[in-house]
Amino acid sequence: MSKVGILTFQNTLNYGAALQCYALYRTLRELGHEPMVIDYRNPQIARNEGLTYSWCHPRSVLAYAKRQKRVRAFDAFRSRVHFTEPCDRGSIASVCEGLDYVVVGSDQVWNPQCMSDDPSYFLDFMEDASKKKSYAASIGGSEIVTDAFDPAKLLDGFTSLLLRERSGADYVASIIRSGIVPQVVLDPTLLLTGKGWKALAMTPKEVAGTGGYVLLYSISEKERAVQAVNRIAEETGCSRVELASGEREPLPGMEGAAFLQFTRPEGFLGLFAGARHAVVSSFHGVCFCILNHLDFYYSLPPTTKGSVNNRVLDLVGALGIDGRTVNELMPGKAARIDWESVDRKLACMRKRSVGLLESSLVR
């Protein structure tokens, strides 16, 4: 049994981040390892998530106090995994000393803009290359842009490079000289089955007894997503449910719909498990639509070179899911999803991804 540390964005109030961390932890445990999440506190992420405040700015204190219900809910979910003691840039090396391996990932851990050019996520504090691994790491865009350190030099020190997007794997392959061939693997949330996730799901009280509903979970593009939800509700007679991605009011056009400004991660799982249809503009929203065999459509901003949309497009393309954008729904050109085919492809991708992870953790 190896002691395996997971270094990811764990100190957040983000559904996808919390669920992928749990899924990787559980997968490692099922492989016979002793996983633990490294409780690393990156200051930039803490600020982005509103987990800090300044007495000099009363508004930040009030916002922090308002956010405590959300913090407690995520802390309760995180209690499902084992953490190291909290650490920062100065103490992370000592916290990781007793680990056999450190696996970086998933999420945009190799996107310096997310964590203020912090080289910790490139394991610069570790000298033993045999311990340096990654799983479903993402660079976020088309390249790693930073003047704070040389990403190619640090990535050359890894003995396994497993990335989430093909575009990221191709970029990493183009800059390293170690001879390691980067491989593309599934996001950790897809390593567990829909049945496995449903065991954790809880139905939020706001939708209990609602019956069939169309779920809207919109992080980026919103206007066309709302139009799609309203069209589906009108054609099917289903009610509408909106889950906010942050602390905001209901979107224009969603008047009269059940609105959840926040639910705990178990409630997030329950919303997807109980929906009949869904419209999402979120990568992990797409993941949980697939896991629950939902009649779903995705709405994303226009794709440009290096767009984070690549993660969605790579996934649906690999699974053979075509014609499910809101642009294809609105004129009535949406294609049917062949779930038997999707499940076969997903099972093969899951087996390959777990196999690559398992083989990377052998000296």
C-alpha positions as CSV (number, residue, x, y, z in Angstrom):
1,M,0.0,0.0,0.0
2,S,1.5,3.3,-1.1
3,K,0.8,6.7,0.5
4,V,-0.4,8.9,-2.3
5,G,-0.9,12.7,-1.9
6,I,-3.4,14.5,-4.1
7,L,-2.5,18.1,-4.9
8,T,-5.4,20.0,-6.4
9,F,-7.7,23.0,-5.8
10,Q,-9.3,21.6,-2.8
11,N,-9.8,24.8,-0.8
12,T,-12.7,26.1,-2.9
13,L,-16.5,26.5,-3.0
14,N,-16.7,25.0,-6.5
15,Y,-18.9,21.9,-7.1
16,G,-16.6,20.5,-9.8
17,A,-13.5,21.0,-7.8
18,A,-14.9,19.2,-4.7
19,L,-16.4,16.3,-6.7
20,Q,-13.3,15.6,-8.8
21,C,-11.1,15.6,-5.7
22,Y,-13.4,13.1,-4.0
23,A,-13.5,10.9,-7.1
24,L,-9.7,10.8,-7.5
25,Y,-9.4,10.0,-3.8
26,R,-11.9,7.2,-4.0
27,T,-10.4,5.7,-7.1
28,L,-6.9,5.6,-5.5
29,R,-8.4,4.0,-2.4
30,E,-10.1,1.3,-4.6
31,L,-6.8,0.7,-6.3
32,G,-5.4,-0.3,-2.9
33,H,-3.5,2.9,-2.0
34,E,-3.7,5.1,1.0
35,P,-4.6,8.5,-0.5
36,M,-4.7,11.8,1.3
37,V,-5.5,15.3,0.0
38,I,-2.7,17.8,0.5
39,D,-4.4,20.7,2.4
40,Y,-2.4,23.3,0.5
41,R,-3.7,26.8,0.9
42,N,-2.9,28.9,-2.2
43,P,-3.6,32.6,-1.3
44,Q,-4.9,33.5,-4.8
45,I,-7.5,30.7,-4.8
46,A,-8.6,31.6,-1.2
47,R,-9.1,35.2,-2.4
48,N,-11.0,34.2,-5.5
49,E,-13.3,32.0,-3.5
50,G,-14.0,34.6,-0.9
51,L,-12.3,32.6,1.9
52,T,-10.4,35.6,3.2
53,Y,-11.4,39.1,4.4
54,S,-9.9,42.3,5.4
55,W,-11.0,44.3,8.5
56,C,-10.2,47.4,6.4
57,H,-13.0,46.6,4.0
58,P,-16.3,46.0,5.9
59,R,-18.0,44.7,2.7
60,S,-15.5,41.9,2.5
61,V,-16.2,41.0,6.2
62,L,-20.0,40.9,5.5
63,A,-19.5,38.8,2.3
64,Y,-17.3,36.4,4.3
65,A,-19.9,36.0,7.0
66,K,-22.6,35.5,4.5
67,R,-20.5,32.7,2.8
68,Q,-20.1,30.6,6.0
69,K,-23.2,28.4,5.3
70,R,-21.6,27.5,2.0
71,V,-18.2,26.9,3.6
72,R,-19.7,24.6,6.2
73,A,-21.5,22.6,3.5
74,F,-18.3,22.1,1.5
75,D,-16.4,21.3,4.7
76,A,-18.9,18.6,5.5
77,F,-18.5,17.0,2.0
78,R,-14.7,17.2,2.3
79,S,-14.9,15.2,5.5
80,R,-15.4,12.2,3.3
81,V,-11.7,12.2,2.4
82,H,-8.5,12.2,4.5
83,F,-6.5,15.5,4.5
84,T,-2.9,16.2,5.5
85,E,-2.4,19.0,8.0
86,P,-2.9,22.5,6.4
87,C,0.2,23.8,4.7
88,D,1.5,26.8,2.7
89,R,4.3,27.5,0.3
90,G,6.8,27.3,3.2
91,S,5.6,24.0,4.7
92,I,4.3,21.9,1.8
93,A,7.7,20.2,1.3
94,S,7.8,18.9,4.9
95,V,4.1,17.8,4.8
96,C,4.8,15.7,1.6
97,E,8.0,14.1,2.9
98,G,6.4,10.9,4.1
99,L,4.4,10.3,0.9
100,D,5.4,7.7,-1.7
101,Y,3.9,9.7,-4.6
102,V,2.2,13.1,-5.2
103,V,-0.4,13.2,-7.9
104,V,-1.2,16.7,-9.3
105,G,-4.7,17.1,-10.7
106,S,-7.4,17.4,-11.8
107,D,-8.7,20.9,-12.6
108,Q,-6.7,23.7,-14.2
109,V,-3.7,23.1,-11.9
110,W,-1.3,24.0,-14.7
111,N,-2.9,27.3,-15.5
112,P,-0.8,29.9,-13.7
113,Q,-3.5,32.5,-14.0
114,C,-5.7,30.5,-11.6
115,M,-3.2,30.4,-8.8
116,S,-1.0,33.4,-9.3
117,D,2.1,31.8,-10.8
118,D,2.5,29.3,-8.0
119,P,5.1,26.6,-9.0
120,S,3.9,24.3,-6.2
121,Y,1.4,22.7,-8.6
122,F,4.4,21.8,-10.7
123,L,6.0,20.0,-7.7
124,D,9.1,22.2,-7.7
125,F,9.6,21.5,-4.0
126,M,10.2,17.8,-4.6
127,E,13.6,16.4,-5.6
128,D,12.7,12.8,-6.1
129,A,11.4,12.6,-9.7
130,S,10.0,9.1,-9.2
131,K,7.4,10.6,-6.8
132,K,6.1,13.3,-9.3
133,K,2.9,12.2,-11.0
134,S,-0.2,13.9,-12.5
135,Y,-3.7,12.9,-13.2
136,A,-6.1,14.8,-15.5
137,A,-4.1,18.0,-15.1
138,S,-5.3,20.8,-17.3
139,I,-3.5,23.9,-18.6
140,G,-6.8,25.7,-19.1
141,G,-5.9,27.2,-22.5
142,S,-3.5,26.4,-25.4
143,E,-0.3,27.0,-23.5
144,I,1.2,27.7,-20.1
145,V,1.9,31.4,-19.8
146,T,4.1,32.6,-17.0
147,D,7.4,34.5,-16.5
148,A,7.7,33.3,-12.9
149,F,9.3,29.9,-13.7
150,D,10.1,27.6,-16.6
151,P,7.2,25.2,-16.9
152,A,9.0,23.0,-19.4
153,K,11.9,22.5,-17.0
154,L,9.6,21.6,-14.1
155,L,7.4,19.2,-16.2
156,D,10.6,17.5,-17.4
157,G,10.9,16.3,-13.7
158,F,7.7,14.3,-13.8
159,T,7.8,10.5,-14.4
160,S,4.1,10.4,-15.5
161,L,2.1,13.0,-17.3
162,L,-1.6,12.3,-17.5
163,L,-3.6,15.3,-18.8
164,R,-7.3,15.9,-19.2
165,E,-7.4,17.5,-22.7
166,R,-5.8,16.5,-25.9
167,S,-4.8,20.1,-26.6
168,G,-3.0,20.2,-23.2
169,A,-1.2,16.9,-23.8
170,D,-0.1,18.0,-27.3
171,Y,1.3,21.3,-25.9
172,V,3.1,19.6,-23.0
173,A,4.6,17.1,-25.5
174,S,5.9,20.0,-27.5
175,I,7.8,21.7,-24.7
176,I,9.3,18.8,-22.7
177,R,12.5,17.0,-23.4
178,S,12.3,14.1,-20.9
179,G,11.0,11.6,-23.4
180,I,7.8,11.0,-21.3
181,V,4.7,10.8,-23.6
182,P,1.8,12.7,-22.1
183,Q,-1.5,10.7,-22.2
184,V,-5.1,11.9,-22.1
185,V,-7.3,10.6,-19.4
186,L,-10.8,11.1,-18.1
187,D,-11.7,13.7,-15.6
188,P,-11.9,12.0,-12.2
189,T,-15.7,12.5,-11.9
190,L,-16.1,10.2,-14.9
191,L,-14.1,7.4,-13.2
192,L,-17.1,6.7,-10.9
193,T,-20.4,5.5,-12.4
194,G,-23.7,7.3,-12.3
195,K,-24.9,4.7,-9.9
196,G,-21.9,5.4,-7.6
197,W,-22.7,9.1,-7.6
198,K,-26.4,8.6,-6.9
199,A,-25.4,6.8,-3.7
200,L,-24.2,10.3,-2.4
201,A,-27.0,12.3,-4.0
202,M,-29.7,14.1,-1.9
203,T,-32.7,15.9,-3.3
204,P,-32.8,19.6,-2.3
205,K,-36.0,20.6,-0.6
206,E,-36.6,23.3,-3.3
207,V,-37.3,20.6,-5.9
208,A,-38.8,17.8,-3.7
209,G,-42.1,16.8,-5.3
210,T,-41.4,18.9,-8.4
211,G,-41.8,16.0,-10.7
212,G,-40.1,16.2,-14.1
213,Y,-38.0,19.3,-14.5
214,V,-35.5,21.0,-16.8
215,L,-32.3,21.9,-15.0
216,L,-30.3,25.0,-15.9
217,Y,-26.8,25.2,-14.7
218,S,-25.0,28.1,-16.4
219,I,-21.5,29.3,-15.6
220,S,-20.5,31.0,-18.8
221,E,-23.0,31.6,-21.7
222,K,-26.4,32.4,-20.3
223,E,-28.8,34.1,-22.8
224,R,-29.1,31.2,-25.2
225,A,-29.1,28.7,-22.3
226,V,-32.2,30.4,-20.9
227,Q,-33.9,30.4,-24.3
228,A,-33.2,26.6,-24.6
229,V,-34.6,25.9,-21.1
230,N,-37.8,27.8,-21.8
231,R,-38.3,26.0,-25.1
232,I,-37.8,22.6,-23.6
233,A,-40.2,23.4,-20.7
234,E,-42.8,24.7,-23.1
235,E,-42.6,21.6,-25.4
236,T,-42.5,19.0,-22.6
237,G,-44.6,20.5,-19.9
238,C,-41.8,20.2,-17.4
239,S,-41.1,22.7,-14.7
240,R,-37.9,24.7,-14.6
241,V,-35.1,24.7,-12.0
242,E,-32.1,27.0,-12.0
243,L,-28.9,26.3,-10.0
244,A,-26.7,29.4,-9.7
245,S,-23.0,29.0,-10.1
246,G,-22.3,31.7,-7.6
247,E,-23.9,34.3,-5.4
248,R,-26.3,35.9,-7.9
249,E,-30.0,36.5,-8.6
250,P,-32.1,34.4,-11.0
251,L,-31.2,35.0,-14.7
252,P,-33.5,37.2,-16.8
253,G,-36.1,35.0,-18.4
254,M,-36.2,32.5,-15.6
255,E,-39.0,34.2,-13.6
256,G,-41.2,31.6,-11.9
257,A,-38.7,28.9,-11.9
258,A,-37.4,27.2,-8.8
259,F,-34.2,28.9,-8.0
260,L,-31.3,27.6,-5.9
261,Q,-28.6,30.2,-5.2
262,F,-26.7,27.4,-3.4
263,T,-26.9,23.8,-2.5
264,R,-24.4,21.5,-1.0
265,P,-22.4,19.1,-3.2
266,E,-24.8,16.2,-2.4
267,G,-27.6,18.5,-3.6
268,F,-25.8,19.2,-6.8
269,L,-25.6,15.5,-7.4
270,G,-29.3,15.2,-6.6
271,L,-30.4,17.9,-9.0
272,F,-28.7,16.1,-11.9
273,A,-30.0,12.7,-10.8
274,G,-33.6,13.9,-10.6
275,A,-33.8,16.0,-13.8
276,R,-35.4,14.9,-17.1
277,H,-33.6,17.5,-19.2
278,A,-30.7,19.8,-18.6
279,V,-29.1,22.8,-20.3
280,V,-25.5,23.5,-19.0
281,S,-22.6,25.8,-19.8
282,S,-20.2,24.0,-17.5
283,F,-17.7,21.2,-18.1
284,H,-18.7,19.3,-15.0
285,G,-22.3,20.0,-15.8
286,V,-21.8,18.1,-19.0
287,C,-20.1,15.3,-17.1
288,F,-23.0,14.7,-14.8
289,C,-25.5,14.9,-17.6
290,I,-23.6,12.1,-19.3
291,L,-23.4,10.1,-16.1
292,N,-27.2,10.4,-15.5
293,H,-28.2,9.8,-19.2
294,L,-29.9,13.2,-19.3
295,D,-31.5,14.7,-22.4
296,F,-29.0,17.6,-22.3
297,Y,-27.8,20.5,-24.3
298,Y,-24.7,22.6,-23.8
299,S,-24.2,26.3,-24.4
300,L,-20.7,27.8,-24.5
301,P,-19.1,31.0,-25.6
302,P,-17.7,31.1,-29.1
303,T,-14.7,28.8,-29.3
304,T,-11.4,30.5,-29.9
305,K,-7.8,29.2,-29.9
306,G,-6.9,28.1,-26.4
307,S,-10.5,28.4,-25.1
308,V,-11.4,26.4,-22.0
309,N,-14.3,25.1,-24.1
310,N,-11.8,22.6,-25.4
311,R,-12.5,20.4,-22.4
312,V,-16.2,20.1,-23.3
313,L,-15.6,19.6,-27.0
314,D,-12.9,17.0,-26.4
315,L,-15.2,15.0,-24.1
316,V,-18.3,15.0,-26.2
317,G,-16.2,14.3,-29.3
318,A,-14.5,11.3,-27.7
319,L,-17.9,9.9,-26.7
320,G,-19.5,10.4,-30.1
321,I,-22.1,12.9,-28.8
322,D,-23.0,15.2,-31.7
323,G,-25.6,17.8,-32.2
324,R,-26.3,18.7,-28.6
325,T,-25.6,22.4,-28.6
326,V,-28.4,24.9,-28.0
327,N,-27.7,26.2,-31.5
328,E,-28.8,22.9,-32.8
329,L,-31.8,22.6,-30.4
330,M,-33.4,26.0,-31.4
331,P,-33.9,25.2,-35.1
332,G,-35.0,21.7,-34.2
333,K,-31.8,19.9,-35.5
334,A,-30.7,18.3,-32.3
335,A,-29.5,14.7,-32.6
336,R,-30.5,11.8,-30.5
337,I,-28.0,10.4,-28.0
338,D,-27.1,6.7,-28.4
339,W,-26.5,6.0,-24.7
340,E,-25.5,2.4,-25.4
341,S,-22.7,3.6,-27.6
342,V,-21.7,6.3,-25.2
343,D,-21.6,3.9,-22.3
344,R,-19.4,1.5,-24.2
345,K,-16.9,4.2,-25.1
346,L,-17.0,5.7,-21.6
347,A,-16.3,2.2,-20.1
348,C,-13.3,1.8,-22.4
349,M,-12.0,5.2,-21.6
350,R,-12.6,4.6,-17.8
351,K,-10.7,1.3,-17.9
352,R,-7.8,2.9,-19.8
353,S,-7.6,5.9,-17.5
354,V,-7.6,3.9,-14.3
355,G,-5.0,1.6,-15.9
356,L,-2.7,4.5,-16.7
357,L,-3.1,5.9,-13.2
358,E,-2.4,2.5,-11.6
359,S,0.6,1.8,-13.7
360,S,2.1,5.3,-13.0
361,L,2.1,4.5,-9.3
362,V,4.6,1.6,-9.6
363,R,8.3,2.3,-9.1
